[in-house]
Amino acid sequence: MKNRLSIKLFVLIAVVGMLLTGCNFDKSKETDSKASESETTAAGQVLNMVEASEIPTMDSAHAHDNVSFTVLSNVNEGLYRLGEDKPELAIASDDQVSEDGLVHTFTLRDAKWSNGEPVTADDFVYAWQRVFNETGHYASMFETANILHASEILKGEKSVDELGVKALDEKTLEVTLTAPTALLGQYLTFPTFLPQNQEFVESQGNKYALEASELLYNGPFVLSEWKHDESWKYEKNPEYWDAVSVKLEEINVFVVKEDATQLNLYETNKVDIINLSSASVDQYKDNGDFIALADSEIFFLRFNHNHEALGNENIRRAIDMSWDKKAHVDTILNNGSSALYGLVPKGFSVSPDGEDFRELNGDLNADTIEKAQEFFAKGLEEVGQDSVEITLTVSAVEGNDKTAEYLKNQLETNLPELSVDIKLVPVEQRYELETAKEYDMVISAWGPDYVDPMTYIGMWVTDGSANRMDYSNPDYDAIVNKINSENDPSKRYQMLLDAEKILFEDAAIAPLYQRGLAVLQRTNIKGLVRHPSGPDFSFKWANVEGE
């Protein structure tokens, strides 16, 4: 799971005055004065970007959000990294696989940490075990990747030192699986699998990863500055093993929450890439800098299955069917997003025969308002209530309030017995409430961790860390387990399709939309790689044309 908390907005011209004063563009009075101080354009390969929120954590054992993933994946590197079009070997120079496919032996490059120490096999063993010791959000990724004993460790049946990872010597790492997986390279690009230097981590104690100086780096860039809630800065890492491929010298990131402020910065040539809000799309869609991009992030309603009414399948199904999803994306979002009637989005995955997953399974739980009302009436009878009052929890991010208001209006209009109260909370609080299951219904987002439908399907197993709503179906759990051990691509794909159908037969969730992006981007930014899974971007191959 990758919980995308915000949209990445990349920009080009270096704003020197802002860097020196640690600006926060969100403070409107400061913005104008600081912008006036920023007429000097930095020379050379410098990329500036704006980000809608602070970095929640730089500890790869705890990272669970899009901002952290993107930063971590550009300042650190694991055995594999996301390449320009597929996973590629990174710190590992070689991946030898045993005949039965269960043992991978990785040979490490002569890579260094930013303090000059070598990256060793022990750094991977320590970091991977630490994810379990720290009860990290993504410990389940080791189970998904079929790492030996990961399941038993998660259940408390084995100790963490029995995890299937072993340092044979300083430059040789052995990883043992419970079953072969062709997706191992994809899984290993995920930030949870990054190495950590044990001596350094332990020397920092509770301060580890709280500041730029309390981290070590082995990737294309280092984090040279981190002003919390204001800005952070990447600089090219001269110790990186493939530094010759890195063109950018510096990347500056400013926390800018307001859409209007971002647009003003673009129009005044202070920034060079922004994501447009729905209100601005029509004005700029004919602009030569305008780009419409498809995205694999989905938004959906997560139901608390312990709720007296929302625990009822017919009530959940009625909510899913009782509002106009197409009108929402066309009029409220207006940014290229598309209505979603399933779990796996369109254009994300194709079968071994080349057919799109979403096309194969079609629209699920799509019907008329009248049919939704029938389901709702049946559900009310089953729970013994005449009406239902629920609270809809929503992250307080610009634009979410409009979606929430639209949804409230549609549900209350089409299901008169339903009353919806909107509760806006900070992003992190929304996640905490989800984890504690202290909500009725919540608008959630999910971006893929790797390019395979299982990144969505695997969310809903009983007691899974991503479930966060107490949904449980033994048949669903069983088919997911079979998928994880099936080596025939066609059989496996059919099981993925069947699993999604089970989820919607239960009306476990209510999909809202597949995100689209409306972007303004100047044409001299080249090589900035956008990923369909994991971190949003890689800067390794980016450059500013003409510099």
C-alpha positions in Angstrom: 0.0 0.0 0.0 1.1 3.3 -0.7 -1.1 6.0 0.9 -0.7 9.0 -1.2 -1.3 12.0 0.9 -0.7 14.6 -1.7 0.1 15.4 -5.3 3.7 16.0 -6.4 4.2 19.3 -8.2 7.6 19.7 -9.8 9.1 23.1 -10.7 12.2 24.4 -12.4 13.6 27.9 -11.6 15.6 28.2 -8.4 14.2 30.9 -6.1 17.4 32.0 -4.3 15.8 34.5 -1.9 13.3 31.9 -0.8 15.9 29.4 0.0 17.9 31.8 2.1 14.8 32.8 4.1 13.3 29.4 4.4 10.1 30.6 2.8 6.6 29.1 3.2 4.6 30.1 0.2 1.4 29.3 2.1 1.7 32.5 4.1 0.2 35.0 1.6 1.7 38.1 3.0 5.2 36.6 2.9 4.7 35.1 -0.5 4.6 38.4 -2.4 7.6 39.9 -0.5 9.7 36.7 -0.9 8.8 36.4 -4.5 10.0 39.9 -5.1 13.3 38.9 -3.5 13.6 36.0 -5.9 14.3 37.5 -9.3 17.7 35.8 -9.5 17.5 32.5 -11.4 20.1 29.9 -10.3 22.3 28.7 -13.1 23.0 25.1 -13.9 21.0 21.9 -13.3 18.6 23.0 -10.6 15.0 21.8 -10.3 12.5 23.4 -7.9 9.3 21.8 -6.8 6.4 22.4 -4.6 4.9 19.8 -2.3 1.5 20.0 -0.6 2.6 18.7 2.7 5.6 18.1 5.0 7.6 14.8 4.9 5.9 12.6 7.6 8.9 10.4 8.1 12.3 9.6 6.7 12.6 6.3 8.5 12.1 3.6 5.8 10.9 1.2 8.5 7.9 3.5 9.2 7.2 5.2 5.9 3.7 4.7 4.6 2.9 7.7 2.5 3.6 9.1 -0.9 5.7 12.1 0.1 8.1 9.9 2.2 8.3 7.2 -0.5 9.4 9.7 -3.1 12.0 11.4 -1.0 13.4 8.1 0.3 13.6 6.5 -3.2 15.7 9.4 -4.4 18.2 9.7 -1.5 18.5 5.9 -0.9 18.7 2.8 -3.0 18.0 -0.9 -2.4 18.8 -4.1 -4.2 16.5 -2.9 -7.1 15.2 0.5 -8.0 12.4 1.6 -10.3 14.0 2.2 -13.7 12.6 4.4 -16.5 10.3 1.6 -17.6 10.9 -1.4 -15.4 12.7 -2.5 -12.2 16.5 -2.6 -12.5 19.4 -3.8 -10.4 20.7 -1.0 -8.2 22.9 -1.7 -5.1 22.9 -5.3 -6.3 25.0 -5.9 -9.4 23.7 -9.5 -9.8 20.8 -11.6 -8.8 21.4 -15.4 -9.1 18.4 -17.6 -8.6 18.4 -21.3 -7.6 16.9 -23.9 -9.9 13.8 -24.2 -7.7 13.4 -20.4 -7.7 13.5 -20.2 -3.9 16.9 -18.8 -3.2 18.2 -15.4 -4.6 21.8 -14.6 -4.1 22.6 -11.0 -4.6 26.1 -9.6 -5.2 26.4 -6.0 -4.0 28.3 -3.2 -5.8 31.0 -1.2 -4.2 28.5 1.4 -3.0 29.0 3.8 -0.2 26.9 5.6 2.4 27.2 9.4 2.5 29.6 9.1 5.5 32.0 7.1 3.3 31.3 3.7 4.8 30.5 0.8 2.5 27.0 -0.5 2.0 27.1 -4.1 3.1 24.8 -7.2 3.2 24.4 -6.7 6.9 22.8 -3.4 6.2 20.0 -5.2 4.5 19.6 -7.8 7.1 19.4 -5.2 9.9 17.0 -3.0 8.1 14.6 -5.7 7.1 14.5 -7.2 10.5 14.1 -3.7 12.0 10.8 -3.3 10.1 9.3 -6.1 12.1 11.0 -4.9 15.4 9.5 -1.5 14.8 6.1 -2.9 13.8 6.4 -0.9 10.6 3.4 -0.3 8.4 4.7 -2.4 5.6 5.9 -5.5 7.4 3.2 -7.3 5.4 5.2 -6.6 2.2 7.7 -9.3 3.2 4.8 -11.8 3.3 3.6 -10.5 -0.1 7.1 -11.0 -1.5 7.1 -14.6 -0.2 10.1 -14.0 2.1 10.7 -17.1 4.2 9.0 -17.0 7.7 7.6 -13.5 7.2 4.1 -14.8 7.8 5.1 -16.7 11.0 6.9 -13.6 12.3 3.9 -11.5 11.7 1.8 -14.0 13.7 4.3 -14.1 16.5 5.1 -17.8 15.8 8.8 -17.2 14.9 11.4 -14.7 15.9 12.6 -11.9 13.6 16.1 -13.4 13.2 14.5 -16.3 11.4 13.5 -14.1 8.5 14.7 -15.5 5.2 17.6 -13.0 4.7 21.2 -13.8 5.4 24.6 -12.0 4.9 27.0 -14.6 3.5 29.8 -12.1 3.5 30.1 -8.3 3.3 29.1 -8.2 -0.4 26.8 -11.3 -0.7 23.2 -11.4 0.5 21.0 -14.5 0.4 17.2 -14.2 0.3 15.1 -17.3 0.7 11.4 -17.5 -0.4 8.5 -19.7 0.4 7.5 -19.9 -3.2 9.0 -18.5 -6.4 7.8 -15.1 -7.5 8.4 -13.4 -10.8 7.6 -10.1 -9.1 10.4 -10.1 -6.5 12.4 -7.4 -8.4 9.3 -5.2 -8.3 8.7 -5.8 -4.6 12.4 -5.0 -3.8 12.1 -1.5 -5.3 9.7 -0.6 -2.4 11.2 1.7 0.2 10.5 -0.8 3.0 13.3 -2.9 1.6 15.9 -0.2 1.7 19.1 -0.9 3.8 20.1 0.9 7.0 23.5 1.2 8.7 23.0 -0.3 12.1 25.8 1.6 13.9 24.5 4.9 12.6 20.8 4.2 13.4 21.6 3.1 16.9 24.0 6.0 17.5 21.1 8.5 16.8 18.7 6.8 19.1 15.3 8.5 19.2 16.6 11.2 17.0 17.1 8.9 14.0 15.6 10.3 10.8 14.1 13.4 12.4 16.5 15.8 10.6 18.6 15.8 7.4 21.8 15.4 9.5 20.4 12.4 11.3 20.3 10.2 8.2 22.7 8.4 5.9 22.2 8.3 2.1 23.4 5.9 -0.6 21.2 7.1 -3.5 21.6 9.6 -6.3 20.9 12.5 -4.0 21.4 13.5 -0.3 18.9 15.5 1.7 21.1 18.5 2.6 18.4 20.6 4.2 15.1 20.0 5.9 13.1 22.9 7.3 10.0 21.3 8.7 6.7 22.4 7.3 8.6 24.8 5.0 11.1 23.2 2.6 13.7 20.6 2.0 16.6 20.4 -0.4 18.3 17.5 -2.3 21.8 17.8 -3.6 23.6 15.4 -6.0 25.4 12.7 -4.1 29.1 12.5 -5.2 29.5 9.1 -3.5 26.7 7.5 -5.5 28.0 4.5 -7.5 26.2 5.8 -10.7 26.8 9.5 -10.2 27.7 9.9 -13.9 24.1 9.3 -14.8 22.8 12.1 -12.5 22.5 15.5 -14.2 20.7 17.6 -11.6 22.9 19.3 -9.1 20.1 20.5 -6.8 16.4 20.0 -6.1 14.5 22.5 -3.9 11.1 21.6 -2.5 8.7 24.1 -0.9 5.6 23.3 1.0 2.8 25.0 -0.8 -0.8 24.0 0.1 -2.9 26.5 -1.7 -3.9 25.8 -5.3 -4.2 29.5 -6.1 -0.7 30.1 -4.7 0.7 27.4 -6.9 -1.0 28.8 -10.0 0.3 32.3 -9.2 3.8 31.0 -8.9 3.5 29.3 -12.3 2.1 32.4 -14.0 4.8 34.6 -12.6 7.5 32.1 -13.8 8.6 31.2 -10.3 7.8 27.6 -10.9 7.5 25.4 -13.9 5.3 22.4 -13.1 2.0 22.4 -11.2 -1.1 20.2 -11.0 -4.1 22.3 -11.8 -7.2 22.4 -9.6 -10.5 21.6 -11.2 -11.4 25.3 -11.2 -8.5 26.1 -13.5 -8.6 23.3 -16.0 -11.0 24.9 -18.5 -8.9 28.1 -18.5 -5.7 26.3 -19.4 -6.7 23.2 -21.3 -5.7 24.8 -24.6 -2.4 26.1 -23.3 0.7 24.6 -24.9 2.0 23.6 -21.5 -1.1 21.6 -20.6 -0.8 17.8 -20.1 -3.5 15.4 -19.2 -2.2 12.4 -17.4 -3.8 9.1 -16.3 -3.0 7.9 -12.8 -3.3 4.6 -11.0 -4.3 6.0 -7.6 -7.9 5.2 -6.6 -10.3 6.9 -4.2 -13.0 4.9 -2.4 -15.3 4.8 0.6 -13.9 2.6 3.4 -16.8 1.3 5.6 -16.4 0.3 9.3 -17.8 -3.2 9.2 -18.3 -3.0 12.9 -20.9 -0.2 12.5 -24.4 -1.4 13.2 -25.8 -0.2 9.9 -22.6 -0.2 7.7 -22.0 -3.8 8.7 -24.9 -4.7 6.5 -24.1 -5.7 3.0 -27.3 -4.2 1.4 -26.8 -0.8 3.0 -23.2 -0.7 1.8 -24.3 -1.7 -1.7 -27.0 0.9 -1.7 -24.5 3.6 -0.8 -22.2 2.5 -3.6 -25.0 2.6 -6.2 -26.9 5.7 -5.1 -24.9 8.6 -6.5 -23.8 9.8 -9.9 -20.1 9.0 -10.2 -19.7 10.4 -13.7 -21.2 13.7 -12.9 -18.7 14.0 -10.0 -15.6 13.5 -12.1 -16.9 15.7 -14.9 -18.2 18.6 -12.9 -16.6 18.5 -9.4 -13.2 17.2 -10.2 -12.8 18.2 -13.8 -9.2 17.2 -14.0 -9.2 14.0 -16.1 -10.3 11.7 -13.3 -12.7 8.9 -14.3 -15.6 7.2 -12.5 -14.6 3.9 -10.9 -16.8 0.8 -10.7 -14.2 -1.7 -9.4 -11.0 -2.0 -7.4 -8.3 -2.2 -10.0 -8.2 0.9 -12.2 -8.3 1.0 -15.9 -5.0 1.0 -17.8 -3.0 -0.4 -14.9 -2.7 -4.1 -15.7 -3.2 -6.4 -18.7 -3.8 -10.2 -18.7 -1.3 -12.6 -20.3 -3.5 -12.3 -23.4 -3.1 -8.5 -23.4 -6.6 -7.6 -22.1 -7.1 -4.8 -19.6 -8.1 -6.0 -16.1 -10.9 -3.4 -15.8 -12.3 -4.3 -19.2 -12.3 -8.0 -18.3 -14.3 -7.6 -15.0 -16.4 -4.7 -16.2 -18.4 -2.3 -14.0 -19.3 -3.9 -10.6 -22.3 -2.8 -8.5 -23.4 -0.3 -11.2 -27.2 0.0 -11.3 -30.0 2.5 -11.0 -31.0 4.7 -8.1 -34.2 2.8 -7.8 -32.3 -0.4 -7.3 -30.1 1.3 -4.7 -33.2 2.3 -2.9 -34.5 -1.3 -2.9 -31.2 -2.5 -1.4 -31.3 0.3 1.3 -34.9 -0.6 2.3 -33.9 -4.2 2.6 -30.9 -3.3 4.7 -32.9 -1.1 7.0 -35.3 -4.0 7.6 -32.4 -6.4 8.3 -30.8 -4.1 10.9 -34.2 -3.1 12.4 -33.9 0.7 11.8 -36.1 3.3 10.1 -33.1 5.6 9.3 -29.3 5.7 9.5 -27.0 8.5 10.6 -23.3 8.2 9.7 -20.3 10.4 9.9 -18.1 10.7 6.8 -14.5 11.4 7.7 -12.4 13.3 5.1 -8.9 14.5 4.9 -8.7 18.3 5.1 -7.0 18.7 1.7 -8.2 21.3 -0.7 -10.8 19.8 -3.0 -11.8 16.9 -0.7 -14.5 19.1 0.9 -16.2 19.5 -2.5 -16.2 15.8 -3.1 -17.6 15.2 0.4 -20.3 17.8 0.0 -21.3 16.4 -3.4 -21.4 12.9 -1.9 -23.5 14.0 1.1 -26.0 15.7 -1.2 -26.3 12.8 -3.5 -26.7 10.2 -0.7 -29.2 12.2 1.3 -31.2 13.1 -1.8 -31.4 9.5 -3.3 -31.6 7.7 0.1 -33.9 10.0 2.2 -33.5 7.7 5.3 -29.8 8.4 5.3 -28.2 11.4 7.1 -24.5 12.2 6.5 -22.4 14.4 8.8 -19.0 15.5 7.3 -15.9 15.5 9.6 -12.8 17.2 8.1 -9.5 16.1 9.8 -5.8 16.5 9.0 -4.4 13.8 6.8 -2.4 12.1 9.5 -5.3 12.1 11.9 -7.5 10.5 9.2 -5.0 7.7 8.9 -4.8 7.2 12.7 -8.6 7.0 12.8 -8.6 4.4 10.1 -6.0 2.4 11.8 -7.9 2.5 15.1 -11.2 1.9 13.2 -12.7 4.9 14.9 -14.9 6.1 12.1 -18.1 5.2 10.3 -17.2 5.9 6.7 -14.1 7.5 5.3 -12.8 8.7 2.0 -9.6 6.8 1.4 -7.0 6.8 -1.3 -4.7 4.0 -2.5 -1.8 4.1 -4.9 -0.1 0.9 -6.1 3.1 -0.3 -4.5 4.0 -2.4 -7.6 2.6 -3.0 -11.1 0.3 -6.0 -10.4 -3.4 -6.2 -9.4 -2.3 -7.9 -6.2 -1.3 -4.5 -4.9 -5.0 -3.7 -4.7 -6.4 -7.2 -4.1 -4.1 -8.0 -1.2 -5.4 -5.1 0.8 -8.5 -6.9 2.1 -7.4 -10.1 3.7 -8.6 -10.7 7.2 -6.6 -8.6 9.7 -4.3 -7.3 7.0 -2.6 -4.0 7.8 -4.3 -2.3 4.9 -7.8 -3.6 5.7 -8.5 -1.1 8.5 -12.3 -1.8 8.5 -12.6 -5.4 9.8 -13.8 -6.9 6.6 -13.4 -10.6 6.6 -14.3 -13.4 4.1 -12.6 -16.8 4.4 -13.2 -17.4 0.6 -11.4 -14.1 -0.2 -8.5 -15.0 2.1 -8.2 -18.5 0.5 -8.1 -17.2 -3.1 -5.5 -14.6 -2.2 -3.3 -17.3 -0.7 -3.7 -19.3 -3.9 -2.7 -16.3 -6.0 0.5 -15.9 -4.0 1.6 -19.4 -4.8 0.3 -19.8 -8.4 3.0 -19.8 -11.0 0.8 -20.2 -14.1 0.2 -16.6 -15.3 -3.2 -17.3 -16.9 -4.5 -19.2 -13.9 -3.2 -16.6 -11.5 -4.7 -13.7 -13.5 -8.1 -15.4 -13.5 -7.9 -15.8 -9.7 -7.2 -12.1 -9.4 -10.3 -11.3 -11.4 -12.3 -13.7 -9.2 -11.0 -12.2 -6.0 -12.2 -8.7 -7.1 -15.6 -10.1 -7.8 -15.8 -11.6 -4.3 -15.0 -8.2 -2.8 -17.9 -6.6 -4.7 -20.3 -9.4 -4.1 -19.8 -8.5 -0.4 -20.0 -4.7 -1.3 -17.0 -4.5 1.0 -16.0 -1.0 -0.2 -17.5 1.7 -2.5 -15.1 2.9 -5.2 -15.3 6.6 -6.0 -12.9 7.5 -8.9 -9.6 6.9 -10.5 -7.4 9.9 -10.3 -6.4 11.9 -13.3 -3.9 14.8 -13.4 -4.2 18.1 -15.2 -0.7 19.5 -15.4 1.0 22.6 -16.6 4.7 21.8 -17.4 7.2 23.9 -19.3 8.9 22.0 -22.1 12.6 22.2 -21.0 12.1 19.7 -18.1 13.3 16.4 -19.5 13.8 12.9 -18.2 11.6 13.3 -15.1 10.2 9.7 -14.7 6.7 9.3 -13.4 6.0 5.9 -11.9 2.7 4.0 -11.9 3.6 2.4 -8.5 5.8 3.1 -5.5 7.3 6.6 -5.5 5.7 9.1 -7.8 8.9 10.3 -9.4 12.6 9.5 -10.0 15.0 12.4 -10.4 18.0 10.3 -11.3 17.6 10.9 -15.1 16.0 14.4 -15.0 17.7 17.4 -16.5 16.9 21.0 -17.4 17.3 21.3 -21.2 19.6 24.1 -22.3 21.6 24.1 -19.0 
